Structure formats: C-alpha cells, structure tokens
C-alpha cells in the first residue's frame, strides 16, 4: 500500500526559493544600512550665525504676506505689470455675454429682483 506522498517523486532542494529569500534579506539589510547612514531630513535646519556672509536675510512674515496679497490683488485687477490681459470682472462679464443667446429662458416665470435698499438717514444723527 502506497500513500499519496510516496507516489510523488522527490522534488529536491528549492534553490530558487532560497536564492530569492537571501536576495530579499540582503536587499533589506542594505537599505537599512543606507537609511542609518543618511542624514535626517526631518530635523529643523541649524541656525546660521548672524555674522555669516552666506546667510540670507530672513523676511518678516507679515511684510511678506502683505506683499503677496498686493501682488495677487494686482493680478486679479489686471494691472499692466502683471502679464494679465484683463481683470477678473471684465473676463467674467465678457464670458457671460458670449454665453447668452435667444434660447436662454427658464421654464417657469421668475419674480423681478427687489430694488436696492436706500439707507434712511436720521436727522437727529447728523450732529
């Protein structure tokens, strides 16, 4: 009587599996050594001495923010020095005018918009 395991012929040593295992082991070992020896890129930069001629001046964050806001507003307004062809308001108006046609209508009537409110002036408050 023979069992199923005895009927199969012996497959021998799995050279491919052993080679792949050793290759993976040494690859991860090499990557571990590489990571250990590389500098820490997440640590904060070391402070530069004040008298160092190669040190760049650090801009004030508030001044830099105002500078960027002014530059962005100039681009939105379409000022000449910003390489923009037109302002956002003019471009929006031109686009909306080009998209209108005679066929544009809503399937239901819309109410007229209310007139703009004029603030009332109190004669007692004019002092």
Residue pairs with C-beta under 8 A, 6 or more apart in sequence:
48 54
48 55
49 55
71 82
74 81
74 82
75 82
75 84
76 87
76 88
77 87
77 88
78 84
78 85
78 86
78 87
78 88
78 90
85 91
86 94
